[in-house]
Every structure is written in structure tokens, then in C-alpha cells.
Amino acid sequence: MLVAHGLLERIPSILQDHAPAHRYAVISDHHVAPLYGSQVVSLLRGGGVNAELYQFPAGEASKTRDSWSRLTDALLADGHGRDSCVVAVGGGVTGDLGGFVAATFLRGISVVQVPTSYLAMIDAAVGGKTGVDTVAGKNLVGAFHAPKCVVVDPATLGTLPAADRAEGLVEAVKHGAILDASYFEQLASDAELLMEADPTAAESAVLSSIRLKGAVVTKDELEGGFRQILNFGHTIGHALESVSDFSVGHGTAVAAGMLLEAEIGERLSVTAAGTRDILGRTLASLGFEMAVLPSLDIDDVMTALAGDKKARTGRPRYVLLRRIGDVDDAEGWSREVPDAMVREVLGELS
């Protein structure tokens, strides 16, 4: 994991050191390709390296098996082999999709992640998860495929729209909420600077989140136990994304999920009273308000919850906090919650 301003300019030497390959397939979406995907290809070609750019339409709607198939077929048509390497340049969707292409192409080739958004830097590029969405839910088809290297250049955040910055910073708030109360407080204090992509504040937050998530992933690489804590806010959040046909952004959905799961924890007397309000104030400083969510059918959300990839015997499981910075582990880091209570808190969205 390399983090520093200006790293993008050093990509040829970084790849030579960490992921040497005969050819590089640079995968990027239509928004990021003109900004950074083309730059990476130009830099590689300028160094005498064989590199091609492969693009797909931007957005969560493209994180599908159809997109995976088109990209894979394009690599096959161009004659890529086991000595090729995928370089995923972009946000979380690009990292997940590009990583899944690498994980499955010829039974697995190298991948390097070059995240260009807060979401990808803080969360998606860390941990080796790859995959695509299906009509049944989010991230239901995928693989664990660790990158050879993750190259984080915070300077790329300067071209990120403000709304996308907020979406990604929700994951940083989650890291503080589950693991580090001091970091959580720092995020709240630096919210304005982070939204402006201030270089010092941004690099500090990215490094802190990488440190926190990296420690969790190292302890439980394949999500058999402790790593479940990273799903705080995601059980409900993924259901909201899915039912909205992904018109609700990932960060917005997870923010709502954290607030609602904190509310559930308080009603079960697992979570300290007032925790939801603390979360709400910090998320509001990033511009998130529950009012931005569309009205969604509760029955549809409950159906999506039952299909969550973390569900067991058809029952969704929820990560609950004890307090900010501390996750409840009484039932193995996640637990079942009565459907009636979930329906009750979901009623706040209607």
C-alpha cells in the first residue's frame, strides 16, 4: 500500500517494482478514463511498456456480469495472457469490477488497484474483495483476490465532485464508529477540510482508515469472524441500494444503515443511548440528511435483507455498536434482530 501525493506520475516504476508484467490492461470508467486512465496508459507507453485502456460506463449499474463479460472478452480478443496485469484506475465500482476480471481471467492474473475516490481509497481498494451485483442483491458474485499493490495519490481527489467526496467519507465515519473514537472525533472536526479535499486532512484520513481496515483484514482475511464488523451499516445499506435500483448512492445508503442500525442497538439496550444522535451530527457535517432518501417499500427492503450475502438460514445479521469506537461481540460480531423491530425503524424512511 503506497500513499503519497504525486504517486500517479511514478506508476511505471511502481508497477515494475511491485507487479512486473508483459502487458497491462488498464480498466477505467468513462468518467475517470479521460482524467487518469489515459494518463496511466500514456505514462506506461512512454516508458516502453505495452498497455491498453479498457473502458465501461460509469456507475453502480455497470457493476454486473455483463460488464465483466465484455471486459473479459475484450482482453481475450486482444491476446492477453497469464503474464498480463490488470490496473484498475477509478472508484469503488472500478476496483470491484476490475479486480473481479483479474480474479477470473485465465483463472487469475495480477491486479494493481489505483483508487481515485475517497470511497475506493478508504474502503474498496483495501482488503482484496472483488465482485459484481446481481438482480438478487449487491456483491453476490465475486472472489477474494488481493492486489499486488495499491497506489493511492490523494491529489486525484481534487477532481472528485463534492457529492462523491461525501459518499466516500461515510466509510471513514464507519471506521471510526466501529474501531476508533478518537479518529471519529477527528473526522467530525475536519469535515469541512475533507470535503474540500485539503491535501493534509485528506492524506491523514486516508492513512488512518487504511490502517484501521488493514488491521481488521489481516486478522480475518476471508471474513470468517472479526471482519464482519466492517459491515456496520451495510446490512440495511445494501438493501436500500438494491431496492432503489442503485439510485441511492453507496455512501448515502450506508449512512442511513448506520443510523438505523444504531437505533436498533439502542432499542435493544445494546448500544449506548445517544449514539445515533452522535452519528447523525457527524454525518450531517458531510451533508447527509435522512430526507434525501426516497420512499421505499418496506416489504421490498425486508426481502432484500433476507438475500444479503451475510444472511444465515435466510436470516440477516446486523453489526451493532456498544458505543462509538466499540462493536458489540456478544453473539460473534453480528446478530439476528427481530423483523418487527427492523420494520419499525425502516418506517422512518417512508
N, C-alpha and C positions, 0 to 999 in steps of 0.2 A: 504494500500500500504506500504510494508516493503522494504527498500533498504539498504543493507549493505553487505560488504564482509563477506563471511563465513556463510551466512544465510542457504545455502543448507544443511549444517550439522545439522541445528536446525529444519529441516522440520517436524519431528514427533511432537514436542511440538507446533510448529506454527499451524499445522493442528488441533491439539487437542484444541487449544485456539480459532481458527477462523472458522474452518469447521469440527467439530466433526462428524464422520460417522461410520457406522457399517463396511463398506468396502470401499476401494479406488481403482478406476480404473485409473492407470497411463497411459496416452496416449503420445506416443513419436514417432518420425520418425526413420527410420533405421540408420540415421547418429548420432542422438543425444541419442538414447536409450542406446547404449553401454557406452556413456560418462556420462550421467546424469540420464536418465530414470531408468536404472538398479540400480543406486546409491540410488535414491529416494525409490524404492521398497525395497532394502536391509535395508535401514535405518528404514523404517516403519515396516518391518517384525522383525527387530532386537528389536523393541520396543513392539513386541507382537501384531502388527496391521495387519489385513488381507488386503493384497494389491497384485494386479496382474498388469503385464505390457502388454499393447496392442500396437503393432507397425504397421506402414504403410510406404510405400515407400516415401522417401524424395522428396520434390519439389512441386512447384505450381501445377503441373499436377495431383497431388494426392488430391487436394482440390476440391473434386467432391461429388456428391450424391452417387456414387458407393462406395467411401471410407467411407462416412458417414454410408451407409447401412451395410457395412462389420463390422465396429466397433460397431454399434448398435446391430447387430445380435450376435456379439461375447459377448457383455455384457449380452444380454438376455440369451444366451446359458449357460453362467456361473452363472446365477441366481441372477444377481444384482437387487436390488430393489430401492424403493424410499429413503431408508436410506443409499444409496451409494453416493459417491462423485467422480467426475472426477478430476484428477490432470493433467493438460496439461503442459508437460515439453518440451520446444523447442522454435523454432522460430515462426514467424507470421503465417505460414500455420498451424502449430500445434495448436496454440492458437485459430485460427478461426475455424478449424475443430473440435478440442476437445470441444470447447465452444458450437458449434452447436449440437454435440452429447449430451452434458449435457442439453442444452435448450429444446431438443425434446424427450429425453429418458423418458418414462413414464410421459410425459407432463412436464418434467422439474425437474432436480436434481441439487444439488450444484456443483459448479466448482471452482477450485483454479488454477490460472494461475502462472506458473513458467517459465518466459521468459528467454531464454539463449542467445539471439542475441540482437544487438543494435536495430534492427527493432522492435522486439517484446517488448523490454523494453521501448523504446521511444514512440512507437505508438500502435502496435496491441493489447497489453495486457491492454491498458488504454481505458476505455470508454464503455465496455460491448457489442461491436459489435461482432457477430459471423456469420459464413456463409460459403457457398461454391460457386464455379464458375460453370457456365453452358456454353454450346456452344454459347449462345447468348451474353455472357459477364461475367465480373468479379463481384463476390459478389452479384449476383442477387437473390439468395435464402438464407435466413438467418433469424436471430432473435436478438433482444436486450436481453442479458442475463448477468447481472452483476455478476462478480465473488465474492465469499465470501472473497477472499483475493488475492493479487498479491504479489509474493515473488521474489524480484529482487536481485540476487547475482552477482555483476559485475565481480567477479572472473571467471565466465563462459565465458566471452568474450575472455579470453586468448587462448581458443581452436578454436575460430572462424576464418575461413580463411580471409585474408585481403580483398578480393573482397566482402565478405559478410559484413564485417565491413563498407565498403564504402556504400554498398546498404542501410544499416540501417541508417547511418548518414545523408543520404539525407533527411529523415523525420525530423531530428533535424534542418537541414538547413531550412526546410519548416516552422517549428515552429517559428524560429527566423524571417523569412521573413514576416510572417503574424502578429506576435504579439510583437516582442521584438528586436529592432535594436541592443541593447547592447549585447544580447545573440548571435545574428547573428555574430557580430564582434568577440565575444569570440570564437565561433566555428571556424571562419577563422584563428584566432590566434593559436588555439590549434589543428589544423587539424592533424599535424604530430603526436602529442601525442595521439590523439584519434584513429588514425589509428594503433598505436602501442598498443592500449588498456591500456594505462597508467592508473593505478588504480585511482589516484586523479582526472585526467581530465575526465575519463570515468564516475566516480560516479557523478561528478559535472554536466556533460552534461545530464546524465540520470535524475537526480533530477530536473534540470531546465525544461527539456521537459515534464516530468510528471506534474510538477507544472503548466506549461502553458496549456497543453492539458486538464488536470484535471479541471482547471477553466472554460474552454470552455464547457466541457461535463456537468459539474454541472449546468451551466447556461441554457443548452439546451440539455437535455439527449437524446431525440428522434429525433434530427436533424430536428427540425421544422423551424429553422431560423439561429441564430448566429453560430451554429455548422457547417454550410456549409463552413465557412472559412477554415476548416481543409481539404477541397477538393482542395485547391490551387495546381495546377499541376496534379491533379488526373483525371480530365475530359479527357484531352488528354492522360495522362499517362496510364490510364486503357485501353483506346482504343488501344494504341501501344502494350501493353501486350497481349491483346486479339488477335489482328491481327497477331502477331508474334507467336501465339500458345504458348505463355509464354516462348519463347526462350530469350526474353528480360526480365531481372530481374525487380522486382518492383521498386527498388531504381533508376535504370537506366532510366526506363520509366517515373517515376515521375520527375526526374531531367530534362529530356527533356521536359516534360509537363510544368514545372515551367518556363523554359527558353522561350518556345513558347508562353505560356500564358502571360508572362511579355512582350514579343514582341507585342502580340495583344494589350495589355493595352497601350503600348507606341504609337502604330499606331492609337488608338482611343483617344489619349491625356488624358487618364485616369491615366496612370502610368507615374511617373516622368522619363524623358529622362535619359538613362544610367543605369536604374535599371537592365535590362537584363545583362549588362556587369558586374555589381557588383555581381549578382547571379552567372554568369559564372565563375568569378575568384574564388569564394569560392568553387563551385562545382569542378573546376579543381584541387583545392588543395587536394581534396579527390580522385583524379584520374579519374574524369568523363570528357569525351570529347564527343561531338555530333558524332564524327566519328565512335564511337563504335556501333552505331545503324545500323541495317541492312536496306536495301532499302525496303520500304513497299508501297503497292498500296494505293494511296490517296483515291480512291473510297471506298476501304475496310475500311479504317480508318474512313471516314465520316459515313459509315453505322454503324460502332461500336459506334461512338459518339451518333448517334440517339437512340441507345439502352441503353445508360448509365442510371443507376438507378436514377440519379438526373434529368434526362430529364423531361420536362413537355410538353404535347401535341406533343411529338416526337421531341422537340427542346432541344438540350443540353444546359446546363448553365455553365458558367465559372466564377471562382473567380478571380478577378483582384486586383492587388495592387495599392495603391496610390504611395507608396514608401516602402522601406524596413521597416518592422515593423508596417505597416498600410494598412489595407484592405479597398477597396472602398465599401461603403454601399449604394450607390445612388439608386440601384434597388433591395435592400433586400439581400445583401451579395453575390449574384451571378446574372449573367445576360446572356441574349442571345447575340450572336455575329454573324454578317453576315457570312454565309457559305463561301462566296467568300474570305473573309479575312482569315478564318481558312485554306482554301485550299492553300492560298498564303504562309502562314507561314509553313504549312506542306511540301510545296515544297522544303524547305531547307533540308528535310531529304532524298530526292530522288536523 
